[in-house]
Amino acid sequence: MFDDPSGLLLLLSSAEYLAGGSAHSWDAGDFPGMEMRGGELIVEGEATRPCANMKDGSCVILGTVHDMIPTFEKTERKMLSEWKISADVYKGYVANRGKGTLMIRNSGAK
């Protein structure tokens, strides 16, 4: 973990139990953003089963997601101008009435 003068927390792990602020991670592995209660998680690389039990907050995955938790609902596809990418937007974790937002870079497939 590294402190950045901008106030952004840079992580080499998966930001489990994030409750506020921002976290930035690379190749987050299995279950990044697990139990998120708020804040923003940005994953530059790969992730597997992101944001399990997410209650609130947002997660942007700019790399590849290898497997998804089935309790997210895909709501739309939109342009994320900050990263100049198209992303699929999911709401959830619907099994727990979560209100989080998960955005995953779109591969171009429909």
N, CA, C and O atoms as a GROMACS GRO file, in nm:
protein
  440
    1MET      N    1   0.085  -0.116   0.000
    1MET     CA    2   0.000   0.000   0.000
    1MET      C    3   0.090   0.123   0.000
    1MET      O    4   0.191   0.127   0.070
    2PHE      N    5   0.052   0.222  -0.080
    2PHE     CA    6   0.130   0.344  -0.092
    2PHE      C    7   0.040   0.464  -0.070
    2PHE      O    8  -0.074   0.465  -0.116
    3ASP      N    9   0.091   0.565  -0.002
    3ASP     CA   10   0.016   0.689   0.013
    3ASP      C   11   0.048   0.780  -0.104
    3ASP      O   12   0.164   0.796  -0.143
    4ASP      N   13  -0.056   0.840  -0.157
    4ASP     CA   14  -0.043   0.932  -0.270
    4ASP      C   15  -0.085   1.069  -0.220
    4ASP      O   16  -0.187   1.080  -0.152
    5PRO      N   17  -0.011   1.174  -0.251
    5PRO     CA   18  -0.047   1.307  -0.202
    5PRO      C   19  -0.186   1.353  -0.246
    5PRO      O   20  -0.242   1.445  -0.186
    6SER      N   21  -0.244   1.292  -0.350
    6SER     CA   22  -0.376   1.332  -0.396
    6SER      C   23  -0.486   1.282  -0.302
    6SER      O   24  -0.602   1.319  -0.318
    7GLY      N   25  -0.449   1.198  -0.207
    7GLY     CA   26  -0.549   1.142  -0.116
    7GLY      C   27  -0.601   1.007  -0.164
    7GLY      O   28  -0.683   0.946  -0.096
    8LEU      N   29  -0.556   0.961  -0.280
    8LEU     CA   30  -0.598   0.832  -0.334
    8LEU      C   31  -0.514   0.723  -0.269
    8LEU      O   32  -0.392   0.735  -0.260
    9LEU      N   33  -0.578   0.619  -0.224
    9LEU     CA   34  -0.508   0.507  -0.164
    9LEU      C   35  -0.470   0.408  -0.274
    9LEU      O   36  -0.558   0.360  -0.346
   10LEU      N   37  -0.343   0.378  -0.290
   10LEU     CA   38  -0.298   0.284  -0.392
   10LEU      C   39  -0.275   0.149  -0.327
   10LEU      O   40  -0.200   0.138  -0.230
   11LEU      N   41  -0.339   0.047  -0.380
   11LEU     CA   42  -0.333  -0.085  -0.320
   11LEU      C   43  -0.274  -0.187  -0.416
   11LEU      O   44  -0.287  -0.176  -0.537
   12LEU      N   45  -0.210  -0.284  -0.358
   12LEU     CA   46  -0.165  -0.399  -0.436
   12LEU      C   47  -0.254  -0.520  -0.407
   12LEU      O   48  -0.233  -0.627  -0.464
   13SER      N   49  -0.351  -0.503  -0.320
   13SER     CA   50  -0.445  -0.611  -0.288
   13SER      C   51  -0.582  -0.575  -0.344
   13SER      O   52  -0.592  -0.503  -0.443
   14SER      N   53  -0.689  -0.624  -0.280
   14SER     CA   54  -0.820  -0.612  -0.343
   14SER      C   55  -0.919  -0.520  -0.270
   14SER      O   56  -1.038  -0.527  -0.301
   15ALA      N   57  -0.878  -0.438  -0.179
   15ALA     CA   58  -0.963  -0.338  -0.113
   15ALA      C   59  -1.088  -0.398  -0.050
   15ALA      O   60  -1.198  -0.347  -0.070
   16GLU      N   61  -1.071  -0.505   0.023
   16GLU     CA   62  -1.186  -0.564   0.092
   16GLU      C   63  -1.232  -0.471   0.203
   16GLU      O   64  -1.151  -0.405   0.268
   17TYR      N   65  -1.362  -0.466   0.223
   17TYR     CA   66  -1.424  -0.387   0.330
   17TYR      C   67  -1.404  -0.237   0.313
   17TYR      O   68  -1.395  -0.165   0.413
   18LEU      N   69  -1.398  -0.188   0.192
   18LEU     CA   70  -1.385  -0.045   0.165
   18LEU      C   71  -1.515   0.024   0.207
   18LEU      O   72  -1.624  -0.017   0.166
   19ALA      N   73  -1.503   0.129   0.289
   19ALA     CA   74  -1.622   0.198   0.340
   19ALA      C   75  -1.628   0.344   0.298
   19ALA      O   76  -1.729   0.410   0.323
   20GLY      N   77  -1.524   0.396   0.237
   20GLY     CA   78  -1.523   0.534   0.193
   20GLY      C   79  -1.391   0.567   0.127
   20GLY      O   80  -1.297   0.488   0.133
   21GLY      N   81  -1.383   0.683   0.065
   21GLY     CA   82  -1.260   0.723  -0.002
   21GLY      C   83  -1.241   0.650  -0.133
   21GLY      O   84  -1.336   0.596  -0.189
   22SER      N   85  -1.119   0.650  -0.183
   22SER     CA   86  -1.086   0.587  -0.310
   22SER      C   87  -0.972   0.490  -0.292
   22SER      O   88  -0.881   0.513  -0.212
   23ALA      N   89  -0.975   0.382  -0.367
   23ALA     CA   90  -0.867   0.285  -0.369
   23ALA      C   91  -0.840   0.247  -0.514
   23ALA      O   92  -0.933   0.235  -0.594
   24HIS      N   93  -0.713   0.229  -0.548
   24HIS     CA   94  -0.670   0.198  -0.684
   24HIS      C   95  -0.586   0.071  -0.676
   24HIS      O   96  -0.493   0.063  -0.596
   25SER      N   97  -0.619  -0.027  -0.760
   25SER     CA   98  -0.551  -0.157  -0.752
   25SER      C   99  -0.517  -0.206  -0.892
   25SER      O  100  -0.580  -0.166  -0.990
   26TRP      N  101  -0.419  -0.291  -0.900
   26TRP     CA  102  -0.381  -0.359  -1.025
   26TRP      C  103  -0.398  -0.508  -1.003
   26TRP      O  104  -0.368  -0.559  -0.895
   27ASP      N  105  -0.446  -0.579  -1.107
   27ASP     CA  106  -0.464  -0.724  -1.100
   27ASP      C  107  -0.509  -0.766  -0.960
   27ASP      O  108  -0.431  -0.820  -0.883
   28ALA      N  109  -0.634  -0.740  -0.930
   28ALA     CA  110  -0.686  -0.753  -0.794
   28ALA      C  111  -0.712  -0.896  -0.749
   28ALA      O  112  -0.731  -0.919  -0.630
   29GLY      N  113  -0.713  -0.991  -0.839
   29GLY     CA  114  -0.733  -1.130  -0.798
   29GLY      C  115  -0.878  -1.163  -0.770
   29GLY      O  116  -0.969  -1.110  -0.834
   30ASP      N  117  -0.899  -1.251  -0.673
   30ASP     CA  118  -1.032  -1.303  -0.640
   30ASP      C  119  -1.103  -1.213  -0.539
   30ASP      O  120  -1.044  -1.172  -0.439
   31PHE      N  121  -1.228  -1.182  -0.566
   31PHE     CA  122  -1.316  -1.104  -0.479
   31PHE      C  123  -1.269  -0.963  -0.446
   31PHE      O  124  -1.274  -0.924  -0.330
   32PRO      N  125  -1.223  -0.885  -0.542
   32PRO     CA  126  -1.189  -0.746  -0.510
   32PRO      C  127  -1.315  -0.669  -0.470
   32PRO      O  128  -1.421  -0.691  -0.527
   33GLY      N  129  -1.303  -0.581  -0.374
   33GLY     CA  130  -1.416  -0.500  -0.330
   33GLY      C  131  -1.519  -0.577  -0.250
   33GLY      O  132  -1.633  -0.533  -0.238
   34MET      N  133  -1.480  -0.692  -0.197
   34MET     CA  134  -1.572  -0.772  -0.117
   34MET      C  135  -1.620  -0.690   0.004
   34MET      O  136  -1.540  -0.625   0.070
   35GLU      N  137  -1.749  -0.696   0.031
   35GLU     CA  138  -1.809  -0.627   0.146
   35GLU      C  139  -1.798  -0.474   0.137
   35GLU      O  140  -1.796  -0.407   0.241
   36MET      N  141  -1.789  -0.419   0.017
   36MET     CA  142  -1.782  -0.272   0.003
   36MET      C  143  -1.904  -0.207   0.064
   36MET      O  144  -2.017  -0.252   0.043
   37ARG      N  145  -1.882  -0.100   0.141
   37ARG     CA  146  -1.989  -0.024   0.205
   37ARG      C  147  -1.995   0.119   0.154
   37ARG      O  148  -2.083   0.196   0.194
   38GLY      N  149  -1.904   0.156   0.066
   38GLY     CA  150  -1.898   0.290   0.012
   38GLY      C  151  -1.764   0.315  -0.052
   38GLY      O  152  -1.678   0.227  -0.054
   39GLY      N  153  -1.745   0.434  -0.103
   39GLY     CA  154  -1.618   0.470  -0.165
   39GLY      C  155  -1.611   0.424  -0.310
   39GLY      O  156  -1.711   0.384  -0.369
   40GLU      N  157  -1.491   0.432  -0.365
   40GLU     CA  158  -1.467   0.397  -0.505
   40GLU      C  159  -1.344   0.309  -0.516
   40GLU      O  160  -1.238   0.341  -0.460
   41LEU      N  161  -1.358   0.199  -0.586
   41LEU     CA  162  -1.247   0.109  -0.614
   41LEU      C  163  -1.224   0.109  -0.764
   41LEU      O  164  -1.317   0.090  -0.842
   42ILE      N  165  -1.098   0.130  -0.804
   42ILE     CA  166  -1.060   0.126  -0.945
   42ILE      C  167  -0.960   0.013  -0.961
   42ILE      O  168  -0.856   0.012  -0.896
   43VAL      N  169  -0.992  -0.083  -1.048
   43VAL     CA  170  -0.903  -0.196  -1.075
   43VAL      C  171  -0.853  -0.181  -1.217
   43VAL      O  172  -0.931  -0.187  -1.312
   44GLU      N  173  -0.723  -0.162  -1.233
   44GLU     CA  174  -0.662  -0.142  -1.365
   44GLU      C  175  -0.648  -0.272  -1.443
   44GLU      O  176  -0.655  -0.272  -1.566
   45GLY      N  177  -0.630  -0.383  -1.372
   45GLY     CA  178  -0.601  -0.509  -1.440
   45GLY      C  179  -0.713  -0.610  -1.428
   45GLY      O  180  -0.831  -0.575  -1.440
   46GLU      N  181  -0.677  -0.734  -1.403
   46GLU     CA  182  -0.770  -0.845  -1.401
   46GLU      C  183  -0.837  -0.862  -1.264
   46GLU      O  184  -0.781  -0.823  -1.161
   47ALA      N  185  -0.957  -0.920  -1.266
   47ALA     CA  186  -1.031  -0.949  -1.143
   47ALA      C  187  -1.119  -1.070  -1.164
   47ALA      O  188  -1.159  -1.100  -1.276
   48THR      N  189  -1.148  -1.140  -1.057
   48THR     CA  190  -1.237  -1.255  -1.059
   48THR      C  191  -1.342  -1.236  -0.950
   48THR      O  192  -1.308  -1.210  -0.835
   49ARG      N  193  -1.468  -1.249  -0.986
   49ARG     CA  194  -1.581  -1.235  -0.894
   49ARG      C  195  -1.575  -1.105  -0.812
   49ARG      O  196  -1.567  -1.110  -0.689
   50PRO      N  197  -1.578  -0.990  -0.879
   50PRO     CA  198  -1.566  -0.863  -0.807
   50PRO      C  199  -1.691  -0.828  -0.724
   50PRO      O  200  -1.803  -0.862  -0.761
   51CYS      N  201  -1.667  -0.761  -0.613
   51CYS     CA  202  -1.769  -0.692  -0.532
   51CYS      C  203  -1.873  -0.782  -0.469
   51CYS      O  204  -1.991  -0.747  -0.464
   52ALA      N  205  -1.832  -0.898  -0.421
   52ALA     CA  206  -1.926  -0.985  -0.350
   52ALA      C  207  -1.978  -0.914  -0.226
   52ALA      O  208  -1.901  -0.850  -0.154
   53ASN      N  209  -2.107  -0.924  -0.202
   53ASN     CA  210  -2.174  -0.862  -0.087
   53ASN      C  211  -2.162  -0.710  -0.084
   53ASN      O  212  -2.168  -0.650   0.023
   54MET      N  213  -2.147  -0.648  -0.199
   54MET     CA  214  -2.137  -0.502  -0.209
   54MET      C  215  -2.267  -0.438  -0.162
   54MET      O  216  -2.375  -0.476  -0.208
   55LYS      N  217  -2.258  -0.341  -0.072
   55LYS     CA  218  -2.376  -0.270  -0.022
   55LYS      C  219  -2.390  -0.131  -0.084
   55LYS      O  220  -2.501  -0.084  -0.109
   56ASP      N  221  -2.278  -0.065  -0.110
   56ASP     CA  222  -2.281   0.071  -0.162
   56ASP      C  223  -2.143   0.102  -0.222
   56ASP      O  224  -2.050   0.023  -0.208
   57GLY      N  225  -2.133   0.215  -0.288
   57GLY     CA  226  -2.008   0.256  -0.350
   57GLY      C  227  -2.005   0.221  -0.497
   57GLY      O  228  -2.104   0.178  -0.555
   58SER      N  229  -1.887   0.242  -0.558
   58SER     CA  230  -1.872   0.211  -0.700
   58SER      C  231  -1.737   0.144  -0.724
   58SER      O  232  -1.638   0.171  -0.656
   59CYS      N  233  -1.736   0.058  -0.823
   59CYS     CA  234  -1.615  -0.013  -0.862
   59CYS      C  235  -1.605  -0.006  -1.014
   59CYS      O  236  -1.701  -0.038  -1.085
   60VAL      N  237  -1.489   0.035  -1.063
   60VAL     CA  238  -1.463   0.039  -1.207
   60VAL      C  239  -1.351  -0.060  -1.236
   60VAL      O  240  -1.243  -0.052  -1.176
   61ILE      N  241  -1.376  -0.153  -1.325
   61ILE     CA  242  -1.274  -0.250  -1.364
   61ILE      C  243  -1.236  -0.222  -1.508
   61ILE      O  244  -1.317  -0.238  -1.600
   62LEU      N  245  -1.111  -0.182  -1.527
   62LEU     CA  246  -1.062  -0.143  -1.658
   62LEU      C  247  -1.001  -0.260  -1.735
   62LEU      O  248  -0.976  -0.250  -1.855
   63GLY      N  249  -0.978  -0.369  -1.666
   63GLY     CA  250  -0.919  -0.487  -1.730
   63GLY      C  251  -1.023  -0.596  -1.752
   63GLY      O  252  -1.140  -0.567  -1.777
   64THR      N  253  -0.980  -0.720  -1.743
   64THR     CA  254  -1.064  -0.835  -1.770
   64THR      C  255  -1.126  -0.889  -1.642
   64THR      O  256  -1.059  -0.899  -1.539
   65VAL      N  257  -1.256  -0.922  -1.648
   65VAL     CA  258  -1.323  -0.991  -1.538
   65VAL      C  259  -1.341  -1.136  -1.582
   65VAL      O  260  -1.406  -1.163  -1.683
   66HIS      N  261  -1.283  -1.228  -1.506
   66HIS     CA  262  -1.285  -1.369  -1.546
   66HIS      C  263  -1.411  -1.442  -1.504
   66HIS      O  264  -1.449  -1.540  -1.568
   67ASP      N  265  -1.477  -1.396  -1.399
   67ASP     CA  266  -1.600  -1.460  -1.353
   67ASP      C  267  -1.679  -1.356  -1.276
   67ASP      O  268  -1.622  -1.275  -1.203
   68MET      N  269  -1.813  -1.359  -1.290
   68MET     CA  270  -1.899  -1.262  -1.223
   68MET      C  271  -1.984  -1.331  -1.116
   68MET      O  272  -2.019  -1.448  -1.130
   69ILE      N  273  -2.015  -1.258  -1.012
   69ILE     CA  274  -2.112  -1.303  -0.913
   69ILE      C  275  -2.250  -1.292  -0.982
   69ILE      O  276  -2.279  -1.189  -1.044
   70PRO      N  277  -2.335  -1.393  -0.972
   70PRO     CA  278  -2.461  -1.390  -1.048
   70PRO      C  279  -2.567  -1.295  -0.993
   70PRO      O  280  -2.672  -1.281  -1.055
   71THR      N  281  -2.543  -1.229  -0.882
   71THR     CA  282  -2.648  -1.145  -0.823
   71THR      C  283  -2.631  -0.997  -0.855
   71THR      O  284  -2.675  -0.912  -0.778
   72PHE      N  285  -2.569  -0.966  -0.965
   72PHE     CA  286  -2.565  -0.829  -1.017
   72PHE      C  287  -2.658  -0.821  -1.137
   72PHE      O  288  -2.666  -0.915  -1.216
   73GLU      N  289  -2.728  -0.710  -1.150
   73GLU     CA  290  -2.815  -0.687  -1.265
   73GLU      C  291  -2.750  -0.589  -1.360
   73GLU      O  292  -2.714  -0.478  -1.321
   74LYS      N  293  -2.734  -0.630  -1.486
   74LYS     CA  294  -2.681  -0.539  -1.586
   74LYS      C  295  -2.790  -0.438  -1.620
   74LYS      O  296  -2.901  -0.475  -1.658
   75THR      N  297  -2.756  -0.309  -1.607
   75THR     CA  298  -2.857  -0.205  -1.628
   75THR      C  299  -2.838  -0.127  -1.756
   75THR      O  300  -2.935  -0.083  -1.818
   76GLU      N  301  -2.714  -0.108  -1.797
   76GLU     CA  302  -2.690  -0.027  -1.916
   76GLU      C  303  -2.545  -0.041  -1.962
   76GLU      O  304  -2.462  -0.103  -1.896
   77ARG      N  305  -2.519   0.018  -2.076
   77ARG     CA  306  -2.383   0.033  -2.125
   77ARG      C  307  -2.362   0.183  -2.146
   77ARG      O  308  -2.443   0.248  -2.211
   78LYS      N  309  -2.255   0.236  -2.090
   78LYS     CA  310  -2.233   0.379  -2.106
   78LYS      C  311  -2.087   0.413  -2.124
   78LYS      O  312  -1.998   0.332  -2.096
   79MET      N  313  -2.063   0.532  -2.172
   79MET     CA  314  -1.928   0.582  -2.194
   79MET      C  315  -1.876   0.641  -2.063
   79MET      O  316  -1.942   0.725  -2.002
   80LEU      N  317  -1.758   0.599  -2.022
   80LEU     CA  318  -1.693   0.657  -1.904
   80LEU      C  319  -1.586   0.752  -1.955
   80LEU      O  320  -1.475   0.710  -1.990
   81SER      N  321  -1.620   0.878  -1.959
   81SER     CA  322  -1.534   0.978  -2.024
   81SER      C  323  -1.399   0.993  -1.953
   81SER      O  324  -1.299   1.026  -2.017
   82GLU      N  325  -1.395   0.970  -1.823
   82GLU     CA  326  -1.270   0.983  -1.749
   82GLU      C  327  -1.162   0.887  -1.802
   82GLU      O  328  -1.043   0.920  -1.802
   83TRP      N  329  -1.206   0.767  -1.846
   83TRP     CA  330  -1.110   0.667  -1.897
   83TRP      C  331  -1.124   0.647  -2.047
   83TRP      O  332  -1.050   0.569  -2.106
   84LYS      N  333  -1.219   0.718  -2.109
   84LYS     CA  334  -1.244   0.707  -2.253
   84LYS      C  335  -1.272   0.563  -2.295
   84LYS      O  336  -1.215   0.512  -2.393
   85ILE      N  337  -1.361   0.498  -2.220
   85ILE     CA  338  -1.400   0.360  -2.250
   85ILE      C  339  -1.551   0.346  -2.243
   85ILE      O  340  -1.620   0.427  -2.182
   86SER      N  341  -1.600   0.241  -2.307
   86SER     CA  342  -1.738   0.199  -2.292
   86SER      C  343  -1.741   0.092  -2.183
   86SER      O  344  -1.654   0.005  -2.178
   87ALA      N  345  -1.841   0.100  -2.094
   87ALA     CA  346  -1.848   0.004  -1.984
   87ALA      C  347  -1.989  -0.049  -1.967
   87ALA      O  348  -2.087   0.022  -1.988
   88ASP      N  349  -1.997  -0.176  -1.928
   88ASP     CA  350  -2.125  -0.234  -1.888
   88ASP      C  351  -2.145  -0.198  -1.741
   88ASP      O  352  -2.054  -0.214  -1.660
   89VAL      N  353  -2.264  -0.149  -1.708
   89VAL     CA  354  -2.294  -0.103  -1.573
   89VAL      C  355  -2.388  -0.203  -1.507
   89VAL      O  356  -2.490  -0.241  -1.564
   90TYR      N  357  -2.353  -0.245  -1.386
   90TYR     CA  358  -2.432  -0.340  -1.309
   90TYR      C  359  -2.471  -0.277  -1.176
   90TYR      O  360  -2.395  -0.199  -1.119
   91LYS      N  361  -2.589  -0.310  -1.129
   91LYS     CA  362  -2.636  -0.268  -0.997
   91LYS      C  363  -2.643  -0.390  -0.908
   91LYS      O  364  -2.671  -0.500  -0.955
   92GLY      N  365  -2.618  -0.372  -0.783
   92GLY     CA  366  -2.627  -0.486  -0.692
   92GLY      C  367  -2.558  -0.452  -0.563
   92GLY      O  368  -2.528  -0.338  -0.530
   93TYR      N  369  -2.539  -0.542  -0.503
   93TYR     CA  370  -2.550  -0.686  -0.498
   93TYR      C  371  -2.696  -0.716  -0.466
   93TYR      O  372  -2.734  -0.706  -0.349
   94VAL      N  373  -2.780  -0.753  -0.563
   94VAL     CA  374  -2.924  -0.756  -0.546
   94VAL      C  375  -2.972  -0.859  -0.443
   94VAL      O  376  -3.080  -0.842  -0.387
   95ALA      N  377  -2.896  -0.964  -0.417
   95ALA     CA  378  -2.936  -1.062  -0.316
   95ALA      C  379  -2.941  -1.000  -0.177
   95ALA      O  380  -3.015  -1.047  -0.091
   96ASN      N  381  -2.862  -0.896  -0.154
   96ASN     CA  382  -2.858  -0.828  -0.024
   96ASN      C  383  -2.915  -0.687  -0.032
   96ASN      O  384  -2.888  -0.604   0.055
   97ARG      N  385  -2.993  -0.660  -0.136
   97ARG     CA  386  -3.051  -0.527  -0.158
   97ARG      C  387  -2.944  -0.418  -0.162
   97ARG      O  388  -2.966  -0.306  -0.118
   98GLY      N  389  -2.830  -0.454  -0.214
   98GLY     CA  390  -2.721  -0.358  -0.226
   98GLY      C  391  -2.750  -0.250  -0.327
   98GLY      O  392  -2.828  -0.270  -0.420
   99LYS      N  393  -2.687  -0.137  -0.309
   99LYS     CA  394  -2.707  -0.024  -0.399
   99LYS      C  395  -2.577   0.018  -0.466
   99LYS      O  396  -2.563   0.132  -0.511
  100GLY      N  397  -2.483  -0.072  -0.473
  100GLY     CA  398  -2.355  -0.041  -0.535
  100GLY      C  399  -2.363  -0.041  -0.686
  100GLY      O  400  -2.458  -0.092  -0.746
  101THR      N  401  -2.259   0.016  -0.747
  101THR     CA  402  -2.249   0.020  -0.893
  101THR      C  403  -2.116  -0.042  -0.934
  101THR      O  404  -2.010  -0.002  -0.887
  102LEU      N  405  -2.124  -0.139  -1.023
  102LEU     CA  406  -2.006  -0.206  -1.076
  102LEU      C  407  -2.000  -0.176  -1.224
  102LEU      O  408  -2.094  -0.204  -1.298
  103MET      N  409  -1.888  -0.119  -1.269
  103MET     CA  410  -1.870  -0.085  -1.411
  103MET      C  411  -1.750  -0.162  -1.466
  103MET      O  412  -1.640  -0.156  -1.411
  104ILE      N  413  -1.774  -0.235  -1.572
  104ILE     CA  414  -1.669  -0.319  -1.630
  104ILE      C  415  -1.646  -0.279  -1.774
  104ILE      O  416  -1.740  -0.270  -1.854
  105ARG      N  417  -1.520  -0.256  -1.807
  105ARG     CA  418  -1.483  -0.219  -1.944
  105ARG      C  419  -1.546  -0.317  -2.042
  105ARG      O  420  -1.537  -0.438  -2.024
  106ASN      N  421  -1.608  -0.263  -2.144
  106ASN     CA  422  -1.675  -0.344  -2.243
  106ASN      C  423  -1.575  -0.395  -2.346
  106ASN      O  424  -1.490  -0.320  -2.394
  107SER      N  425  -1.588  -0.523  -2.379
  107SER     CA  426  -1.496  -0.583  -2.477
  107SER      C  427  -1.539  -0.555  -2.619
  107SER      O  428  -1.464  -0.582  -2.713
  108GLY      N  429  -1.659  -0.500  -2.637
  108GLY     CA  430  -1.711  -0.476  -2.771
  108GLY      C  431  -1.816  -0.577  -2.811
  108GLY      O  432  -1.887  -0.557  -2.909
  109ALA      N  433  -1.826  -0.688  -2.736
  109ALA     CA  434  -1.928  -0.789  -2.766
  109ALA      C  435  -2.063  -0.742  -2.714
  109ALA      O  436  -2.070  -0.665  -2.618
  110LYS      N  437  -2.170  -0.788  -2.776
  110LYS     CA  438  -2.305  -0.747  -2.732
  110LYS      C  439  -2.357  -0.839  -2.628
  110LYS      O  440  -2.469  -0.820  -2.579
   0.00000   0.00000   0.00000
